């Protein structure tokens, strides 16, 4: 029993194990006394389980190595690494809105960096945003929608991924109070999981687009 309890990361079980180690009843010759003592500790463990005090440990994963993409923007890799962790912490804490906004910012930063790596090609895309005079806007003025469209057009991310990325973008846009109110957005754990899958798949596409370059 102690071996099983020791595998569970909660202080409550640690106390039970310590009490068992110090309990003289387990040293008694009487089998009945030893069994009664064991039953008491089993009941204590079951009570602790039923109380909901034991929470599943949340897993936090590090960001993939995006240095091949971020080389054109000093400091971006550190930012992505930090926000990758922060987004997961927000999600695990139930701060779904904050998590989705963080995910959208990661995608935007990496798409901007990828476009900066091959700016001539990005600017030649028919999806590149233009000014009234027909000239392509400066890369720093591209919004997330344009960055997604260009990335799909030139083949840096898959077309179906682009559609889902736009869904992430629209969710991220609730950072603006007016959008949040008018869309009546109500994010939850399912929203976070979907957005996270979109982000990780899009980042995987971007990394593959620079492999060997």
N, C-alpha and C positions, 0 to 999 in steps of 0.2 A: 504493500500500500504506500509506504513512504517513497519508494522509487517512482511510483506513478504521480504522487503529489508533487514531488520535486521537479517534475517536468513542466508543471504549470506555473507561469510567471505571475504569481500574486502573493502579496505579503500574508494574506489570510492563511494560505496553506503552509507557509513557512512557520507560522506560529503553531499550527497543529503538529507539524513535524517535530518542532522543538519540544513541545509538551509530551509527545510520544517518547522521545528520547529520554526525557527526565522522569517518566512515569514508572514507579517501582512495581506497579501491578504486572508489568510484562516480565518481571523477574521472578514472579511467584511460581511455585511448583504446580499450583492448581490450574488445570487447563480451563476450567470454567471462569476463573478470575481473569485469565489472559483474554479469553474470548469476549467477556463482557467489556473489558477495557477497549478491545479492538472495535467492538460494536459502537461504543460511545464515540470513538473518533471517526468512524465511518459516518455516523449520523451527523456529526459536526461538519464533515466535509460535504455531505449531501445538502445540509442546510445552507452552507456557504454557496454551493452551486445554484441552489434554487433562489437565492436572494438577488441574483443578477449582478453580484459584486465582481464577478470574473468577466473581464472584457477580452475579446479577441485582440491580440496584438496587431496593430496596424503596420503594414509593410511600407517602408519608404524606399524607393529606388533612385539611384543616381541617374542623372541625365546621360544620354549617349555622348560619345566624344564628337562634338560638333566643330572642332577646331579647323577642319578643312573648309567649313563654310564661313566661319566667323573671322578668318584671318584679315579680311578687308576692313573690319570694324573693331579696333582695339577695345578690349573691355567687355565686348558682347558675350564672349564665352562664359566669363564669370557671372554675368547677369543671368544668362540662360541657366547655368548650373544652379544658381541660388533660387531662381523663380521656379525651376523644375521641382525642387524640394518644397518650396513654399506652397505651390499649388496642391501638392499631395497633403501637406499638413492642413491646409484649409479644408480640403475635401474630407479628411478624416475627422476634423473638428465640427463638421456639419455646416461650415461656412461655404455653402455651394456657390453663391453669387461671387464671392471673392475668388474661389477656385477657378471658375469659368473665365473670369476677367483675366486672371493670371495666365491661363492657358492660351487665351487669345493673344496676349502680349508676346508670349514666347513664339508663337507661330508668325506673328508680324515681324518680329526681329530677325528671325531666320530667313524668311522670304525676302526681306530687305537686303540682308547680307548676301543671299544667293544671287539676287539681281545685280548687286554691286560687283560681284565677281565677274560677271559677263554682261556689263552694262550695254555695249553695242547691240548684242543680240536681244536683250530685254527691250531696248528702245525701238528696235525694228519690228517688234511684235505689234500686230494690229490692235492688240488689247492695251497697249501702253497708253496711259492717260495723256491727253493733249490740251494745250492752252487754246484760247480763241483764235490765235494766229496760226494754229496748226502744228506748232512745235511741241515736242514731247516735254512734259513737265520734268523738273529736276527730280531725281530719284527720291530725295528726302521728302518730297511733297506727294508721293504716291500713298494712297490709303490702302488699307488691308484688302479691300475688294479688288482694286487694280492689281495688287501684288499677286493675289490668288489667280486672277484671270490670266495674267502674263505667264505665271509659272505653269499653268495648265497648257497654255497655247504653245509654249516652247518645249514642253515635255519634261519639266522638272518634277512635276507631281502628276499622278494619274488623273484622268478626267473625272472619274467617280469620286476620287478623293477631293477634287476641287469643289464638287457640289456639297460634300459634307463639310468642307472647310468653310464654305459660305454660311452654313448653318452655325458653325462655331463662331464665325464673325458676327452674325446677327445676335447670337447669345451674348457675346462679348460687348456688344453695343449698348447693353442695358446699363453700362457704366454711366451713361447719360440719364439723368433722372426722368426727362421727358419720355425717352424711349421706354424706360422701365415701366412708367405709369401707363402709357398708351398701349403697350404690348401685354400688360398685366402679367409680366413674367413671374413665374414661381418655380425656381430651380430646386431640384432635390438630388438625392444620391444617384438616381438613374441618369439625370441630365449630366452630372459630373462624369460618370462612367463613359457615356457616349462621347462627350467632348474629349475626354482623355484618349480614347481609342482613335478619334480623328486626328488629334495632335500627334500621337506616337506614329501613326501610319504615314502622315504627311512628312514628318521629320525623317522617317526611314526612306521615303522617296527622295527627299532632298539630298540625303547622304549618298544614296546610290547615284544620284545625278552628277556628283563630283568625284566619284571613285575613279581613280586612274587619271585624274586631271591635275 
